[in-house]
Amino acid sequence: MKRLAFLFLLLLPLQALATPQGWSPLLEPAQLINILSTEPGVRVVQLTGNYAETHIPGSVFAPYSQFRGPQENAGALPDLGELTAIVQRLGIDAETPVVLVHGGANAVDMGAATRVYWTLKSLGVETLAILNGGLAAWQAAQFPVTAEASQVAASGFTPRWNDQYRVTTEQIAELVENKSAQIIDARPAAYFTGAQASAARAGTLPGATNLSFEDWFDGSRMQPASSLTQMLNAAAKNDAELTVTFCNTGHLGSINWFVISELSGYENTRLYAESITEWAMDPARPMINEASGN
């Protein structure tokens, strides 16, 4: 089958590519290995897990923390210059097909891939996918791994941030006041009800409904896209003028954004990246379910 041939293809110089055959936003390990065996120039990026110990041959490493804000507000966006340096170092330009790989430890780990997917899409990278189940699923399928780091040529890509997939704190305040959007809290129910909190205040945004990220998973892997869409249609409006997802720091909220926007095709779906952590910093901003918090 010559499946190891893809090791060499990954190291070839990048070139403008059409969307590879068999591509979808959520790829199973077997789909990915088939793509890598025939398509030069696909960039595989590992975000979490011990890259130095084991990774997909030809993949490069970009620690998830590089795409995050400071500790006190992790959902905040890094400076555009910092993000530009990262994508250039990874050899990514607007037309590079990019597959994002998380360690696959659990469902929460998926948020690293979905948050970076959202970030790269906002930077103008056109062809993106996530490996379902991450590196753990790849290893479970007994596909090859290596400890040898890969080197890639830097790109000259100069991205421009597109706010099409984002709402700011100021914008969400208007949406809350005007009740003009479908606002979805992606956190587990205990956070939504205020029984548990990791921000300055417990509770959730006024007008929000709860659709926990956990619902999309069977273990550490997402359920099939058709099942996800069916579940989503039963829980949310697919004709809302605007849908906004959030969580504590834009990590779990990005999972919901990915399911709603990329897998189910709901139009005008956005992520409140800074989420409750930033919202709760100002005591004047309204919240509900706050009194029941600990």
C-alpha positions in Angstrom: 0.0 0.0 0.0 3.0 2.3 0.4 1.3 4.3 3.1 4.6 5.5 4.4 5.1 7.4 1.1 3.1 10.3 2.7 6.2 11.0 4.9 8.0 12.3 2.0 5.1 14.2 0.5 4.6 16.2 3.7 8.2 17.5 3.4 7.8 18.8 -0.2 7.6 22.6 -0.7 4.1 23.9 -0.3 2.2 24.8 -3.4 -1.3 26.2 -4.1 -3.7 23.4 -3.8 -7.4 22.9 -4.5 -9.3 21.3 -1.6 -7.9 17.7 -1.4 -10.2 14.9 -2.5 -12.0 13.4 0.5 -11.5 16.6 2.6 -14.0 17.6 5.2 -13.8 19.8 8.4 -13.8 16.7 10.6 -11.5 13.9 9.3 -11.3 10.3 10.6 -7.8 8.8 10.8 -8.4 6.6 7.8 -9.5 9.6 5.8 -6.4 11.6 6.8 -3.9 8.9 6.0 -5.5 8.5 2.5 -5.2 12.3 1.9 -1.6 12.4 3.1 -0.7 9.5 0.8 -1.7 11.3 -2.3 -1.7 15.1 -1.6 1.5 17.0 -1.3 1.6 20.2 0.7 -0.9 19.3 3.4 0.3 20.7 6.7 -0.5 18.7 9.8 -0.2 20.7 13.0 -0.2 19.2 16.5 -1.4 21.5 19.3 -1.4 19.4 22.5 0.2 16.2 23.7 3.9 15.3 23.9 5.1 16.1 20.4 8.7 15.3 21.3 7.7 11.8 22.3 5.3 10.8 19.5 3.5 12.5 16.6 2.2 11.9 13.1 5.2 11.8 10.7 5.7 15.0 8.9 3.6 17.0 11.4 4.8 20.2 13.0 4.2 21.5 16.6 2.5 24.7 17.6 1.7 24.7 21.3 -1.9 25.7 21.9 -0.9 28.3 24.5 0.6 30.4 21.7 -2.9 31.0 20.3 -4.3 32.1 23.7 -4.4 35.3 25.7 -2.8 35.9 29.1 -3.6 33.8 32.2 -6.1 36.3 33.6 -8.0 36.4 30.3 -7.0 33.3 28.3 -9.8 33.7 25.8 -8.4 37.1 24.6 -6.8 37.2 21.1 -3.0 37.5 20.9 -1.6 40.4 18.9 -2.0 40.0 15.1 1.8 40.2 14.8 2.2 37.2 17.1 -0.3 35.2 15.2 1.3 36.1 11.9 4.7 34.9 13.2 3.2 31.6 14.2 1.5 30.8 10.8 4.6 31.9 8.9 6.8 29.6 11.0 4.5 26.7 10.3 4.8 27.3 6.6 1.1 28.2 6.2 -0.4 30.6 3.7 -4.0 31.3 2.7 -4.2 28.2 0.4 -2.4 25.7 2.5 -4.6 22.7 3.5 -4.2 22.5 7.3 -5.1 19.6 9.6 -5.2 20.3 13.3 -4.4 17.5 15.7 -5.0 17.6 19.5 -3.6 14.9 21.9 -7.0 13.2 22.1 -6.9 12.8 25.9 -10.6 13.7 26.2 -13.5 15.7 24.8 -12.1 18.9 26.3 -8.9 18.5 24.4 -10.9 19.0 21.2 -11.3 22.6 22.1 -7.7 23.3 21.4 -8.2 22.2 17.8 -11.6 24.0 17.3 -10.2 27.3 18.8 -7.2 27.2 16.5 -9.4 26.3 13.6 -11.6 29.4 14.3 -8.4 31.5 14.7 -6.9 30.3 11.4 -10.1 30.8 9.6 -10.4 34.3 10.9 -6.8 34.9 9.6 -7.9 33.9 6.1 -6.7 30.3 5.9 -9.2 28.7 3.5 -8.9 24.9 3.9 -9.0 23.6 7.4 -9.8 20.3 9.1 -9.6 18.6 12.5 -8.5 15.0 13.2 -11.4 13.4 15.1 -10.1 11.9 18.3 -6.7 13.5 17.8 -3.4 11.7 18.0 -5.0 9.0 20.3 -7.4 8.0 17.6 -4.6 7.9 15.0 -2.5 5.6 17.3 -5.6 3.4 18.0 -5.9 2.9 14.3 -2.2 1.7 14.4 -1.1 4.3 11.9 2.6 5.3 11.9 4.1 7.7 14.4 7.5 9.1 15.0 9.6 11.1 17.5 11.5 12.8 14.8 10.7 16.5 14.5 9.9 17.9 11.0 11.3 21.1 9.6 9.3 23.2 7.1 10.1 26.3 5.1 8.5 29.5 6.5 5.8 31.2 4.5 5.5 34.9 3.6 1.8 35.0 4.4 0.6 38.3 5.9 -2.9 37.5 7.2 -5.6 40.1 7.9 -8.0 39.4 10.7 -11.6 39.0 9.7 -14.2 39.7 12.4 -16.9 37.7 10.5 -16.7 34.9 13.0 -16.3 36.9 16.2 -18.3 39.1 18.6 -16.5 41.4 21.1 -17.6 42.1 24.6 -19.1 45.4 23.5 -21.1 43.7 20.8 -22.4 40.9 23.0 -23.5 43.6 25.5 -25.7 45.1 22.7 -27.0 41.7 21.7 -27.9 40.9 25.3 -29.7 44.2 25.7 -31.5 44.0 22.4 -32.2 40.2 22.7 -31.3 40.1 19.0 -29.3 36.9 18.8 -29.4 33.2 19.7 -26.8 33.0 22.5 -25.6 29.5 23.5 -23.6 28.6 26.6 -21.4 25.7 25.7 -20.4 24.9 29.3 -21.6 22.0 31.4 -25.0 22.6 33.1 -23.4 23.3 36.5 -21.7 26.4 35.2 -24.8 27.6 33.4 -26.9 27.3 36.5 -24.3 29.0 38.7 -23.6 26.0 40.8 -20.0 26.1 39.7 -17.8 28.9 38.5 -14.2 29.6 37.4 -14.6 33.3 36.6 -15.0 36.3 38.9 -18.8 35.6 39.1 -21.0 32.6 38.7 -23.9 32.4 36.2 -24.4 33.0 32.6 -25.4 35.7 30.0 -29.0 37.0 30.1 -31.0 35.3 27.4 -28.6 32.4 26.9 -29.6 28.8 26.5 -27.4 25.9 27.5 -26.1 23.4 25.0 -23.1 21.6 26.6 -20.2 20.7 24.4 -20.2 17.3 26.0 -23.4 16.4 24.1 -21.4 16.1 20.8 -19.0 13.4 21.9 -18.8 9.6 22.3 -15.8 9.5 24.6 -13.1 11.7 23.2 -14.4 11.5 19.6 -17.2 13.5 18.0 -20.2 11.7 16.8 -20.9 11.6 13.0 -21.7 15.0 11.5 -25.2 13.8 10.5 -26.0 12.9 14.1 -24.6 16.2 15.4 -26.8 18.2 13.0 -29.9 16.2 14.0 -29.1 16.9 17.7 -28.5 20.5 17.0 -31.7 21.0 15.1 -33.6 19.7 18.0 -32.0 22.1 20.5 -31.4 25.3 18.5 -32.9 27.5 15.8 -31.3 27.0 12.4 -32.9 30.2 11.0 -31.6 32.6 13.7 -30.3 35.9 12.3 -27.2 35.5 14.5 -26.0 32.7 16.7 -23.3 33.3 19.3 -21.5 30.6 21.3 -19.4 31.2 24.5 -18.0 29.5 27.6 -15.5 30.6 30.1 -12.5 31.4 27.9 -13.7 30.6 24.3 -12.3 27.1 24.4 -15.4 25.0 24.8 -17.4 27.6 23.0 -15.3 27.1 20.0 -16.4 23.4 20.0 -20.0 24.5 19.7 -19.1 27.1 17.1 -17.4 24.3 15.0 -20.4 22.0 15.2 -22.9 24.8 14.5 -21.0 26.7 11.8 -18.7 24.2 10.1 -20.4 20.8 10.5 -24.1 21.9 10.4 -23.8 25.0 8.2 -25.8 27.4 10.3 -25.3 30.9 8.8 -23.7 33.8 10.8 -22.5 31.8 13.7 -19.9 33.6 15.8 -17.7 33.0 18.9 -17.5 35.3 21.9 -13.8 34.5 22.4 -13.2 36.2 25.7 -16.5 34.7 27.1 -17.6 34.8 30.7 -14.1 35.4 32.1 -13.9 38.9 30.5 -17.6 39.6 30.9 -17.6 38.9 34.6 -14.7 41.2 35.3 -17.1 44.2 35.2 -19.7 43.9 38.0 -22.0 46.3 36.1 -22.5 43.7 33.3 -25.6 41.7 33.9 -25.7 38.0 34.5 -28.4 35.5 35.4 -28.2 32.5 37.8 -25.5 34.4 39.7 -27.0 34.1 43.1 -26.8 30.3 43.2 -23.0 30.3 42.6 -20.5 29.3 45.2 
